[in-house]
């Protein structure tokens, strides 16, 4: 069994559709430049309201990855 060292970054994803979509967008974008993504932890959920309706979901999360 190998020993791993992890690093984490904080991301905020946004979506007009859902919390899940905001998370997926942030992870998908991060995976373009950060390799070996392993886990995420949602630290904050908030939204933007327009005309009495949710216009955007905003999700802040910690994302961990293994160092090479």
N, C-alpha and C positions, 0 to 999 in steps of 0.2 A: 504494500500500500504506500503510495507516494504522499509526501507532505506538501501541502499547498500554502502559498502566501496569497492573501487577497488584498485588493484595493477597492475602495468604494468612491463613487461620485454621486452627486445629487443632480437629479434631472426634474424638470417640470414639463409634462405633456399637456396638450390642449386638444379638445375635440368639441365639435358642435353636437355630436351624437350621444356619447356616453363616457362614463368613467373608464370602462374597460378599453374603449377606443383610444382615450387619452394616454393610458398606460402603454398600449401596444405601439402607438405612434412614437412615444419617447424611446422605448426600447428598440424599435426598428431603426430609428435614426441613429441612436448611439451605436448600434451594432455595425454601422458603416465604418466607424473609425476606432471602436474599442472592441478588441477580440476577447474571447473566452468569458463572455457574460455568463454568470451563474445564478444570481438571485436578485430579487428586488423586495423592498419594504416600503409600503406607502406611509408617508409621514404627515401628509396634509392633503385634504380635498377641499376645493372651493369652486366657486363658479362665478360667472358674469351674467348679470340679469339685464335684459332689454325688454321693454314693454310688458313687464310683468311675467316674463317667461325666461327660462334658462337659455342663454345664448351660447355659452361655452362652459364646458367642464374643464377644470384645471387641477391636475394631480401632481403633487411633488412626491418624489420617491428617492430612496437610496438604492443604487444599483451596484452590486459587487461583481468583481471579475478576478480571475486568477492571473497572477503575474507569470510571464514566461521565463 
